[in-house]
Amino acid sequence: MQVYGSEDRRIDGILSLIEESSRVAPLPEVLQRMCEQVAEIAHAEVVSVYVRESEDEHAGFVLRANVGFAREMVGNVKLELGEGITGFAAECLRPVSSALAQRDTHYKHVPELGEERFPTFLSLPLVMGGRAIGVLNLQREEGGDFTAAEVALAAALATPFTIALDRAQNRAAPGENDLGRSARLTGVAVSPGQTLGKGQGALTFRALVEPVEAGPAARELVEVAIARVGEQIARTTMRLDSELSPDHRRALAALQVTLQDQRLLSLLADSCGELGVVAGLRKVARDYVTAPYMIGGDGSVDPWMSARAGEIEDLCLWLAGEATHEIVGPGPGMVAVVAERLGAFAVIWALVRGVSGFVVGGSVDPSSLAAGLGRAGKLPIVAEVAGLFAWVRSGDTILVDANQAVVRVNPSASLLAQYRHQK
């Protein structure tokens, strides 16, 4: 018989991780401590854990704990299933590694992370019941791919994360101790006002189903959608015109020119004819999003191009929802929950849909067109909400007080009564 003592730090590390995964403590605290332990055991400069937002098969993955990146990124980075190396690992349910992630076709650049400094990438799905409930990422500075032995060690290190997530989900079963998830979150007021509604994540391509096969019918559908969206934007613009500043009127007029850009319109129609409505629009959106990072040798990103890429992505999503006639994403009376950025097209779409407010994990420039449209449309907006995705789940009751820059998740009955009395 041989007893393995503390001479092998890897064994001790795995045992410590298992113990940590069973600790009774808030999940964010447990995951953060586990990331710190993995960073030490695996000699990784960056360790991140992404957690699936909900049981919905189309739900995305949100960064819940991290070592190596800025702390404020936790809760503010979201990837869809199949998006980026992280989403791809979750989709194929197998470990995925890359010696130089930026050259991989699955790579998704998130500018705020600064992860280009750590290009050697290993992504491990956290699998439970045949589906990924999370993803564990390890990153290093450039120096060759992870070896087979390192991947095997990382797979062992990933198992306690699965245990921790499974325990947390069982503790937070629907209807069980909902008050345990009540929270008062603070942020930055962008557009004043108060509103109450059910929280709902922003519209995603993953939530949409192809309405027709690729070909002339798909091309016709997107052309009809373009016309309808143009009419909706025109009506909304007319309604808000008197409330907008001269600068924002000019910016909105420039944005509307997007729907008159014949090169873009032809690209949308051709792509949908070739790939289908949802797939075609998604491809155009991705091509525009990656374009700002493909130019220049100094690694800099043109701010104007980046902003335009974001607006094109939002427009493509709007067109996809319109063309498929799918009633998905935030609707009347709901509060839209956004991970990173808020663009003008997204705000106009929300006003058309009757969305009652926005809470945003990322920052929103108060002088931006999106902010101006929100104020003109009396749409309360609170941005830079720290820990947003650590607390909010789809369907939660959310009270947005943009006058005080406060977001309350599952507020108490007394707070709800106070809000309704004030209204």
Secondary structure as UniProt FT lines:
FT   TURN            6..7
FT   HELIX           9..21
FT   HELIX           27..42
FT   STRAND          46..52
FT   TURN            57..58
FT   STRAND          61..67
FT   HELIX           71..73
FT   TURN            74..75
FT   STRAND          78..79
FT   TURN            81..82
FT   HELIX           84..92
FT   STRAND          96..98
FT   HELIX           101..103
FT   TURN            105..106
FT   TURN            111..113
FT   HELIX           115..117
FT   STRAND          120..128
FT   TURN            129..130
FT   STRAND          131..140
FT   HELIX           148..171
FT   TURN            174..175
FT   HELIX           178..181
FT   STRAND          183..186
FT   STRAND          188..191
FT   STRAND          194..201
FT   HELIX           205..207
FT   TURN            214..215
FT   HELIX           216..240
FT   HELIX           241..243
FT   HELIX           246..256
FT   HELIX           257..260
FT   HELIX           262..275
FT   HELIX           277..290
FT   HELIX           291..293
FT   HELIX           303..324
FT   TURN            332..333
FT   STRAND          335..338
FT   HELIX           344..353
FT   STRAND          357..360
FT   TURN            366..367
FT   HELIX           369..376
FT   TURN            377..378
FT   STRAND          381..383
FT   TURN            386..387
FT   HELIX           388..391
FT   TURN            394..395
FT   STRAND          397..401
FT   TURN            402..405
FT   STRAND          406..409
FT   HELIX           413..422
//
